Amino acid sequence: MRRNISLVLLVLFIIGLYVLQNKGVVPFVMKVLESDLFDVKEEEEEQLGKIRNERTDFAFMHCKAAMLDEHVVPENSEFPSDKYEAWALGGRNYILRSEVLADSQEGRIAQKFVCKLRMTGDDQANPDSWSILGTELNPAEGGAE
């Protein structure tokens, strides 16, 4: 008798799980997937890969300021204006590469720098709308100027 009740309860439990999944879990998951939660706003869609536009110009400006503020380069360093390469990674993330001329014991030398940043706000001109994810400074090929 006890075995029959256990078997009936097992079957009822399996049927209950099946109904719960089909009537509760699956419709909820489908509703979430169809929502705008995972959609990228159309105005945010941009070309991925190598890019140059007004937003990357501001990104370059903020990268230069961050490198000076964080003392990655000396204060008297010179950034050749508008001489940079930028890549859009998607999700408002960018990588910028350029040169900086800095004083050293050998004289003024050119060094390459890379900056990864993300636009977090809506105003691209505002430094608070950007988050610097990392900077790196490397010697340039060719050496001193």
C-alpha positions as CSV (number, residue, x, y, z in Angstrom):
1,M,0.0,0.0,0.0
2,R,2.7,2.4,1.0
3,R,4.6,1.6,-2.3
4,N,1.5,2.4,-4.4
5,I,1.1,5.8,-2.6
6,S,4.8,6.6,-3.2
7,L,4.4,5.7,-6.9
8,V,1.3,7.9,-7.3
9,L,3.0,10.8,-5.5
10,L,6.0,10.5,-7.8
11,V,3.9,10.5,-10.9
12,L,1.9,13.5,-9.6
13,F,5.1,15.4,-8.7
14,I,6.5,14.8,-12.2
15,I,3.2,16.0,-13.8
16,G,3.2,19.0,-11.5
17,L,6.8,19.9,-12.5
18,Y,5.9,19.5,-16.2
19,V,2.8,21.8,-15.9
20,L,4.8,24.4,-13.8
21,Q,7.5,24.5,-16.5
22,N,5.1,24.8,-19.4
23,K,2.6,27.2,-17.8
24,G,5.0,29.3,-15.6
25,V,8.7,29.1,-16.4
26,V,8.7,28.9,-20.2
27,P,6.2,31.8,-20.7
28,F,8.2,34.0,-18.2
29,V,11.5,33.3,-20.0
30,M,9.9,34.0,-23.4
31,K,8.4,37.3,-22.1
32,V,11.9,38.4,-20.9
33,L,13.5,37.4,-24.2
34,E,10.9,39.4,-26.2
35,S,11.3,42.5,-23.9
36,D,13.6,45.4,-24.6
37,L,15.9,44.3,-21.9
38,F,18.5,42.8,-24.3
39,D,18.0,45.2,-27.2
40,V,20.6,47.8,-28.1
41,K,19.1,51.2,-28.8
42,E,19.2,52.0,-32.4
43,E,21.0,55.3,-31.8
44,E,23.8,53.4,-30.1
45,E,24.4,51.0,-33.0
46,E,27.7,51.9,-34.7
47,Q,30.3,50.4,-37.0
48,L,32.6,48.0,-35.1
49,G,36.3,47.9,-35.8
50,K,38.5,50.8,-36.9
51,I,36.5,54.0,-36.6
52,R,37.0,57.8,-36.5
53,N,34.2,60.2,-35.6
54,E,33.3,63.0,-33.2
55,R,32.9,60.5,-30.3
56,T,36.4,59.0,-30.8
57,D,37.8,62.6,-30.9
58,F,36.3,63.2,-27.5
59,A,37.6,59.8,-26.3
60,F,41.1,60.7,-27.5
61,M,40.8,64.0,-25.6
62,H,39.7,62.3,-22.4
63,C,42.5,59.6,-22.8
64,K,45.1,62.4,-23.0
65,A,43.7,64.1,-19.9
66,A,43.6,60.8,-17.9
67,M,47.2,60.0,-18.8
68,L,48.3,63.4,-17.5
69,D,46.1,63.2,-14.4
70,E,47.3,59.7,-13.5
71,H,50.9,60.7,-14.1
72,V,51.4,58.0,-16.7
73,V,53.3,60.6,-18.7
74,P,55.2,63.7,-17.5
75,E,53.2,67.0,-17.4
76,N,55.3,68.5,-20.2
77,S,54.4,65.7,-22.6
78,E,53.1,66.6,-26.0
79,F,50.4,64.7,-27.8
80,P,50.4,65.1,-31.6
81,S,46.9,66.4,-32.3
82,D,44.5,64.3,-34.3
83,K,47.1,61.6,-34.8
84,Y,45.4,58.5,-33.4
85,E,43.8,55.2,-34.3
86,A,40.5,54.1,-32.7
87,W,38.6,50.9,-32.7
88,A,34.9,50.6,-31.6
89,L,34.4,47.3,-29.6
90,G,30.7,47.6,-29.2
91,G,28.7,48.5,-26.1
92,R,30.3,52.0,-26.2
93,N,33.8,50.6,-25.6
94,Y,36.8,51.9,-27.5
95,I,40.5,51.3,-27.8
96,L,42.7,54.2,-28.9
97,R,46.3,54.1,-29.9
98,S,48.6,57.1,-30.5
99,E,52.0,58.6,-29.7
100,V,53.2,60.9,-27.0
101,L,56.4,62.9,-27.0
102,A,58.0,62.9,-23.5
103,D,61.3,64.2,-22.1
104,S,63.7,61.6,-20.9
105,Q,67.4,61.3,-20.2
106,E,68.1,60.7,-23.9
107,G,66.1,63.8,-24.9
108,R,62.6,64.0,-26.3
109,I,61.4,60.5,-27.2
110,A,58.2,59.3,-28.9
111,Q,56.3,56.6,-27.0
112,K,53.2,54.7,-28.1
113,F,50.2,54.6,-25.7
114,V,47.0,52.6,-25.7
115,C,43.9,53.6,-23.9
116,K,40.8,51.5,-23.3
117,L,37.7,53.4,-22.3
118,R,33.9,53.2,-22.1
119,M,31.3,55.9,-22.6
120,T,29.0,55.6,-19.5
121,G,26.9,58.8,-19.8
122,D,25.1,60.6,-22.5
123,D,27.3,63.7,-23.0
124,Q,30.4,62.7,-24.8
125,A,32.1,66.1,-24.1
126,N,31.7,65.6,-20.3
127,P,34.7,63.7,-18.7
128,D,32.3,62.2,-16.1
129,S,30.6,60.4,-19.0
130,W,33.7,58.4,-19.7
131,S,35.3,55.6,-17.7
132,I,39.0,54.9,-18.4
133,L,39.4,51.1,-18.2
134,G,43.2,51.1,-18.7
135,T,46.2,52.8,-20.2
136,E,49.6,51.4,-21.3
137,L,52.7,53.2,-22.4
138,N,55.4,51.5,-24.6
139,P,58.5,52.7,-26.4
140,A,57.9,53.6,-30.0
141,E,59.9,52.0,-32.8
142,G,62.4,54.5,-34.1
143,G,63.3,56.1,-30.7
144,A,64.3,59.7,-30.2
145,E,63.2,62.7,-32.1
